[in-house]
Amino acid sequence: MSDHTNCVFCGIVRGDIPAVRVHEDEQTLAFMDIQPASPGHT
């Protein structure tokens, strides 16, 4: 079993790490990149 406590993406999903969520449903979570390559990079 892997340890998800240090996983940045797992922290975003749990809500432990703040993120600007642009879409969320039962299977998908899309959020803005903290260092975008272009405007709107998700």
PDB file of N, H, CA, C and O in Angstrom:
ATOM      1  N   MET A   1       0.851  -1.175   0.000  1.00  0.00           N
ATOM      2  CA  MET A   1       0.000   0.000   0.000  1.00  0.00           C
ATOM      3  C   MET A   1       0.898   1.241   0.000  1.00  0.00           C
ATOM      4  O   MET A   1       1.871   1.303   0.752  1.00  0.00           O
ATOM      5  N   SER A   2       0.573   2.223  -0.841  1.00  0.00           N
ATOM      6  H   SER A   2      -0.217   2.172  -1.451  1.00  0.00           H
ATOM      7  CA  SER A   2       1.393   3.428  -0.917  1.00  0.00           C
ATOM      8  C   SER A   2       0.949   4.452   0.131  1.00  0.00           C
ATOM      9  O   SER A   2      -0.181   4.424   0.620  1.00  0.00           O
ATOM     10  N   ASP A   3       1.860   5.341   0.453  1.00  0.00           N
ATOM     11  H   ASP A   3       2.777   5.364   0.056  1.00  0.00           H
ATOM     12  CA  ASP A   3       1.603   6.382   1.442  1.00  0.00           C
ATOM     13  C   ASP A   3       1.193   7.662   0.719  1.00  0.00           C
ATOM     14  O   ASP A   3       1.997   8.247  -0.007  1.00  0.00           O
ATOM     15  N   HIS A   4      -0.039   8.096   0.910  1.00  0.00           N
ATOM     16  H   HIS A   4      -0.692   7.620   1.500  1.00  0.00           H
ATOM     17  CA  HIS A   4      -0.562   9.280   0.230  1.00  0.00           C
ATOM     18  C   HIS A   4      -0.426  10.550   1.064  1.00  0.00           C
ATOM     19  O   HIS A   4      -0.934  11.597   0.665  1.00  0.00           O
ATOM     20  N   THR A   5       0.242  10.483   2.204  1.00  0.00           N
ATOM     21  H   THR A   5       0.654   9.631   2.529  1.00  0.00           H
ATOM     22  CA  THR A   5       0.328  11.657   3.061  1.00  0.00           C
ATOM     23  C   THR A   5       1.237  12.734   2.486  1.00  0.00           C
ATOM     24  O   THR A   5       1.043  13.910   2.796  1.00  0.00           O
ATOM     25  N   ASN A   6       2.215  12.385   1.668  1.00  0.00           N
ATOM     26  H   ASN A   6       2.373  11.430   1.416  1.00  0.00           H
ATOM     27  CA  ASN A   6       3.125  13.367   1.087  1.00  0.00           C
ATOM     28  C   ASN A   6       2.803  13.676  -0.370  1.00  0.00           C
ATOM     29  O   ASN A   6       3.570  14.378  -1.029  1.00  0.00           O
ATOM     30  N   CYS A   7       1.709  13.179  -0.875  1.00  0.00           N
ATOM     31  H   CYS A   7       1.086  12.609  -0.339  1.00  0.00           H
ATOM     32  CA  CYS A   7       1.310  13.387  -2.264  1.00  0.00           C
ATOM     33  C   CYS A   7       0.590  14.730  -2.393  1.00  0.00           C
ATOM     34  O   CYS A   7      -0.448  14.944  -1.768  1.00  0.00           O
ATOM     35  N   VAL A   8       1.147  15.637  -3.210  1.00  0.00           N
ATOM     36  H   VAL A   8       1.990  15.463  -3.717  1.00  0.00           H
ATOM     37  CA  VAL A   8       0.547  16.964  -3.393  1.00  0.00           C
ATOM     38  C   VAL A   8      -0.867  16.841  -3.955  1.00  0.00           C
ATOM     39  O   VAL A   8      -1.784  17.505  -3.472  1.00  0.00           O
ATOM     40  N   PHE A   9      -1.049  16.006  -4.959  1.00  0.00           N
ATOM     41  H   PHE A   9      -0.304  15.467  -5.351  1.00  0.00           H
ATOM     42  CA  PHE A   9      -2.361  15.859  -5.576  1.00  0.00           C
ATOM     43  C   PHE A   9      -3.377  15.267  -4.612  1.00  0.00           C
ATOM     44  O   PHE A   9      -4.541  15.666  -4.619  1.00  0.00           O
ATOM     45  N   CYS A  10      -2.956  14.328  -3.790  1.00  0.00           N
ATOM     46  H   CYS A  10      -2.010  14.003  -3.784  1.00  0.00           H
ATOM     47  CA  CYS A  10      -3.852  13.744  -2.781  1.00  0.00           C
ATOM     48  C   CYS A  10      -4.272  14.813  -1.773  1.00  0.00           C
ATOM     49  O   CYS A  10      -5.425  14.848  -1.343  1.00  0.00           O
ATOM     50  N   GLY A  11      -3.328  15.689  -1.398  1.00  0.00           N
ATOM     51  H   GLY A  11      -2.391  15.661  -1.747  1.00  0.00           H
ATOM     52  CA  GLY A  11      -3.633  16.780  -0.478  1.00  0.00           C
ATOM     53  C   GLY A  11      -4.650  17.750  -1.052  1.00  0.00           C
ATOM     54  O   GLY A  11      -5.507  18.256  -0.328  1.00  0.00           O
ATOM     55  N   ILE A  12      -4.560  18.014  -2.356  1.00  0.00           N
ATOM     56  H   ILE A  12      -3.863  17.603  -2.944  1.00  0.00           H
ATOM     57  CA  ILE A  12      -5.543  18.890  -3.008  1.00  0.00           C
ATOM     58  C   ILE A  12      -6.913  18.230  -3.001  1.00  0.00           C
ATOM     59  O   ILE A  12      -7.913  18.878  -2.692  1.00  0.00           O
ATOM     60  N   VAL A  13      -6.966  16.948  -3.338  1.00  0.00           N
ATOM     61  H   VAL A  13      -6.154  16.422  -3.589  1.00  0.00           H
ATOM     62  CA  VAL A  13      -8.239  16.226  -3.353  1.00  0.00           C
ATOM     63  C   VAL A  13      -8.868  16.216  -1.964  1.00  0.00           C
ATOM     64  O   VAL A  13     -10.076  16.409  -1.827  1.00  0.00           O
ATOM     65  N   ARG A  14      -8.052  15.991  -0.935  1.00  0.00           N
ATOM     66  H   ARG A  14      -7.071  15.835  -1.046  1.00  0.00           H
ATOM     67  CA  ARG A  14      -8.564  15.970   0.449  1.00  0.00           C
ATOM     68  C   ARG A  14      -8.976  17.349   0.929  1.00  0.00           C
ATOM     69  O   ARG A  14      -9.768  17.461   1.865  1.00  0.00           O
ATOM     70  N   GLY A  15      -8.454  18.410   0.307  1.00  0.00           N
ATOM     71  H   GLY A  15      -7.811  18.319  -0.453  1.00  0.00           H
ATOM     72  CA  GLY A  15      -8.742  19.765   0.760  1.00  0.00           C
ATOM     73  C   GLY A  15      -7.714  20.290   1.730  1.00  0.00           C
ATOM     74  O   GLY A  15      -7.892  21.378   2.279  1.00  0.00           O
ATOM     75  N   ASP A  16      -6.637  19.548   1.963  1.00  0.00           N
ATOM     76  H   ASP A  16      -6.493  18.665   1.517  1.00  0.00           H
ATOM     77  CA  ASP A  16      -5.570  19.981   2.867  1.00  0.00           C
ATOM     78  C   ASP A  16      -4.712  21.069   2.239  1.00  0.00           C
ATOM     79  O   ASP A  16      -4.159  21.908   2.949  1.00  0.00           O
ATOM     80  N   ILE A  17      -4.596  21.064   0.918  1.00  0.00           N
ATOM     81  H   ILE A  17      -5.045  20.382   0.341  1.00  0.00           H
ATOM     82  CA  ILE A  17      -3.798  22.038   0.179  1.00  0.00           C
ATOM     83  C   ILE A  17      -4.769  22.887  -0.633  1.00  0.00           C
ATOM     84  O   ILE A  17      -5.579  22.345  -1.385  1.00  0.00           O
ATOM     85  N   PRO A  18      -4.701  24.217  -0.494  1.00  0.00           N
ATOM     86  CA  PRO A  18      -5.641  25.062  -1.233  1.00  0.00           C
ATOM     87  C   PRO A  18      -5.385  25.015  -2.733  1.00  0.00           C
ATOM     88  O   PRO A  18      -4.239  24.943  -3.177  1.00  0.00           O
ATOM     89  N   ALA A  19      -6.459  25.056  -3.505  1.00  0.00           N
ATOM     90  H   ALA A  19      -7.390  25.114  -3.144  1.00  0.00           H
ATOM     91  CA  ALA A  19      -6.377  25.057  -4.963  1.00  0.00           C
ATOM     92  C   ALA A  19      -7.633  25.721  -5.514  1.00  0.00           C
ATOM     93  O   ALA A  19      -8.703  25.656  -4.911  1.00  0.00           O
ATOM     94  N   VAL A  20      -7.484  26.354  -6.658  1.00  0.00           N
ATOM     95  H   VAL A  20      -6.614  26.407  -7.148  1.00  0.00           H
ATOM     96  CA  VAL A  20      -8.636  26.934  -7.340  1.00  0.00           C
ATOM     97  C   VAL A  20      -9.235  25.822  -8.201  1.00  0.00           C
ATOM     98  O   VAL A  20      -8.678  25.449  -9.233  1.00  0.00           O
ATOM     99  N   ARG A  21     -10.365  25.307  -7.762  1.00  0.00           N
ATOM    100  H   ARG A  21     -10.817  25.610  -6.923  1.00  0.00           H
ATOM    101  CA  ARG A  21     -11.023  24.199  -8.460  1.00  0.00           C
ATOM    102  C   ARG A  21     -11.913  24.768  -9.561  1.00  0.00           C
ATOM    103  O   ARG A  21     -12.759  25.626  -9.306  1.00  0.00           O
ATOM    104  N   VAL A  22     -11.718  24.287 -10.780  1.00  0.00           N
ATOM    105  H   VAL A  22     -11.031  23.590 -10.987  1.00  0.00           H
ATOM    106  CA  VAL A  22     -12.516  24.773 -11.898  1.00  0.00           C
ATOM    107  C   VAL A  22     -13.580  23.772 -12.335  1.00  0.00           C
ATOM    108  O   VAL A  22     -14.538  24.148 -13.010  1.00  0.00           O
ATOM    109  N   HIS A  23     -13.427  22.512 -11.962  1.00  0.00           N
ATOM    110  H   HIS A  23     -12.649  22.206 -11.414  1.00  0.00           H
ATOM    111  CA  HIS A  23     -14.435  21.492 -12.248  1.00  0.00           C
ATOM    112  C   HIS A  23     -14.245  20.346 -11.264  1.00  0.00           C
ATOM    113  O   HIS A  23     -13.125  19.957 -10.932  1.00  0.00           O
ATOM    114  N   GLU A  24     -15.377  19.819 -10.809  1.00  0.00           N
ATOM    115  H   GLU A  24     -16.287  20.135 -11.079  1.00  0.00           H
ATOM    116  CA  GLU A  24     -15.312  18.659  -9.924  1.00  0.00           C
ATOM    117  C   GLU A  24     -16.584  17.846 -10.083  1.00  0.00           C
ATOM    118  O   GLU A  24     -17.688  18.390 -10.058  1.00  0.00           O
ATOM    119  N   ASP A  25     -16.422  16.548 -10.245  1.00  0.00           N
ATOM    120  H   ASP A  25     -15.525  16.107 -10.265  1.00  0.00           H
ATOM    121  CA  ASP A  25     -17.550  15.623 -10.231  1.00  0.00           C
ATOM    122  C   ASP A  25     -17.106  14.359  -9.499  1.00  0.00           C
ATOM    123  O   ASP A  25     -16.077  14.367  -8.823  1.00  0.00           O
ATOM    124  N   GLU A  26     -17.857  13.290  -9.624  1.00  0.00           N
ATOM    125  H   GLU A  26     -18.693  13.283 -10.173  1.00  0.00           H
ATOM    126  CA  GLU A  26     -17.545  12.071  -8.876  1.00  0.00           C
ATOM    127  C   GLU A  26     -16.208  11.447  -9.258  1.00  0.00           C
ATOM    128  O   GLU A  26     -15.599  10.761  -8.437  1.00  0.00           O
ATOM    129  N   GLN A  27     -15.734  11.670 -10.493  1.00  0.00           N
ATOM    130  H   GLN A  27     -16.229  12.228 -11.160  1.00  0.00           H
ATOM    131  CA  GLN A  27     -14.513  11.017 -10.964  1.00  0.00           C
ATOM    132  C   GLN A  27     -13.391  11.980 -11.327  1.00  0.00           C
ATOM    133  O   GLN A  27     -12.258  11.547 -11.539  1.00  0.00           O
ATOM    134  N   THR A  28     -13.679  13.273 -11.404  1.00  0.00           N
ATOM    135  H   THR A  28     -14.599  13.625 -11.232  1.00  0.00           H
ATOM    136  CA  THR A  28     -12.714  14.222 -11.943  1.00  0.00           C
ATOM    137  C   THR A  28     -12.584  15.456 -11.060  1.00  0.00           C
ATOM    138  O   THR A  28     -13.567  15.954 -10.511  1.00  0.00           O
ATOM    139  N   LEU A  29     -11.348  15.938 -10.935  1.00  0.00           N
ATOM    140  H   LEU A  29     -10.550  15.533 -11.381  1.00  0.00           H
ATOM    141  CA  LEU A  29     -11.096  17.217 -10.281  1.00  0.00           C
ATOM    142  C   LEU A  29     -10.089  17.967 -11.137  1.00  0.00           C
ATOM    143  O   LEU A  29      -8.973  17.492 -11.348  1.00  0.00           O
ATOM    144  N   ALA A  30     -10.478  19.135 -11.632  1.00  0.00           N
ATOM    145  H   ALA A  30     -11.384  19.521 -11.461  1.00  0.00           H
ATOM    146  CA  ALA A  30      -9.582  19.988 -12.418  1.00  0.00           C
ATOM    147  C   ALA A  30      -9.340  21.258 -11.616  1.00  0.00           C
ATOM    148  O   ALA A  30     -10.274  21.852 -11.077  1.00  0.00           O
ATOM    149  N   PHE A  31      -8.075  21.671 -11.542  1.00  0.00           N
ATOM    150  H   PHE A  31      -7.316  21.189 -11.979  1.00  0.00           H
ATOM    151  CA  PHE A  31      -7.728  22.858 -10.764  1.00  0.00           C
ATOM    152  C   PHE A  31      -6.649  23.644 -11.487  1.00  0.00           C
ATOM    153  O   PHE A  31      -5.924  23.097 -12.318  1.00  0.00           O
ATOM    154  N   MET A  32      -6.545  24.929 -11.168  1.00  0.00           N
ATOM    155  H   MET A  32      -7.134  25.373 -10.492  1.00  0.00           H
ATOM    156  CA  MET A  32      -5.579  25.800 -11.809  1.00  0.00           C
ATOM    157  C   MET A  32      -4.165  25.415 -11.368  1.00  0.00           C
ATOM    158  O   MET A  32      -3.940  25.059 -10.211  1.00  0.00           O
ATOM    159  N   ASP A  33      -3.229  25.492 -12.292  1.00  0.00           N
ATOM    160  H   ASP A  33      -3.412  25.782 -13.232  1.00  0.00           H
ATOM    161  CA  ASP A  33      -1.822  25.196 -12.025  1.00  0.00           C
ATOM    162  C   ASP A  33      -1.203  26.358 -11.250  1.00  0.00           C
ATOM    163  O   ASP A  33      -1.527  27.515 -11.522  1.00  0.00           O
ATOM    164  N   ILE A  34      -0.325  26.077 -10.293  1.00  0.00           N
ATOM    165  H   ILE A  34      -0.062  25.138 -10.072  1.00  0.00           H
ATOM    166  CA  ILE A  34       0.293  27.154  -9.517  1.00  0.00           C
ATOM    167  C   ILE A  34       1.425  27.852 -10.285  1.00  0.00           C
ATOM    168  O   ILE A  34       1.808  28.970  -9.940  1.00  0.00           O
ATOM    169  N   GLN A  35       1.953  27.204 -11.313  1.00  0.00           N
ATOM    170  H   GLN A  35       1.642  26.296 -11.594  1.00  0.00           H
ATOM    171  CA  GLN A  35       2.958  27.806 -12.184  1.00  0.00           C
ATOM    172  C   GLN A  35       2.517  27.571 -13.637  1.00  0.00           C
ATOM    173  O   GLN A  35       3.101  26.743 -14.336  1.00  0.00           O
ATOM    174  N   PRO A  36       1.499  28.293 -14.084  1.00  0.00           N
ATOM    175  CA  PRO A  36       0.923  28.022 -15.393  1.00  0.00           C
ATOM    176  C   PRO A  36       1.890  28.264 -16.543  1.00  0.00           C
ATOM    177  O   PRO A  36       2.663  29.221 -16.519  1.00  0.00           O
ATOM    178  N   ALA A  37       1.845  27.403 -17.542  1.00  0.00           N
ATOM    179  H   ALA A  37       1.217  26.625 -17.561  1.00  0.00           H
ATOM    180  CA  ALA A  37       2.628  27.547 -18.762  1.00  0.00           C
ATOM    181  C   ALA A  37       1.981  28.569 -19.687  1.00  0.00           C
ATOM    182  O   ALA A  37       2.642  29.157 -20.544  1.00  0.00           O
ATOM    183  N   SER A  38       0.665  28.774 -19.501  1.00  0.00           N
ATOM    184  H   SER A  38       0.129  28.296 -18.806  1.00  0.00           H
ATOM    185  CA  SER A  38      -0.081  29.759 -20.271  1.00  0.00           C
ATOM    186  C   SER A  38      -1.306  30.154 -19.444  1.00  0.00           C
ATOM    187  O   SER A  38      -1.673  29.432 -18.517  1.00  0.00           O
ATOM    188  N   PRO A  39      -1.942  31.280 -19.758  1.00  0.00           N
ATOM    189  CA  PRO A  39      -3.143  31.674 -19.013  1.00  0.00           C
ATOM    190  C   PRO A  39      -4.217  30.579 -19.086  1.00  0.00           C
ATOM    191  O   PRO A  39      -4.511  30.064 -20.165  1.00  0.00           O
ATOM    192  N   GLY A  40      -4.792  30.234 -17.945  1.00  0.00           N
ATOM    193  H   GLY A  40      -4.554  30.653 -17.069  1.00  0.00           H
ATOM    194  CA  GLY A  40      -5.837  29.222 -17.901  1.00  0.00           C
ATOM    195  C   GLY A  40      -5.328  27.792 -17.792  1.00  0.00           C
ATOM    196  O   GLY A  40      -6.123  26.854 -17.845  1.00  0.00           O
ATOM    197  N   HIS A  41      -4.016  27.604 -17.641  1.00  0.00           N
ATOM    198  H   HIS A  41      -3.370  28.366 -17.598  1.00  0.00           H
ATOM    199  CA  HIS A  41      -3.438  26.264 -17.528  1.00  0.00           C
ATOM    200  C   HIS A  41      -4.050  25.536 -16.337  1.00  0.00           C
ATOM    201  O   HIS A  41      -3.922  25.990 -15.199  1.00  0.00           O
ATOM    202  N   THR A  42      -4.714  24.408 -16.592  1.00  0.00           N
ATOM    203  H   THR A  42      -4.818  24.040 -17.516  1.00  0.00           H
ATOM    204  CA  THR A  42      -5.310  23.604 -15.520  1.00  0.00           C
ATOM    205  C   THR A  42      -4.684  22.237 -15.500  1.00  0.00           C
ATOM    206  O   THR A  42      -5.046  21.405 -14.669  1.00  0.00           O
TER     207      THR A  42
END
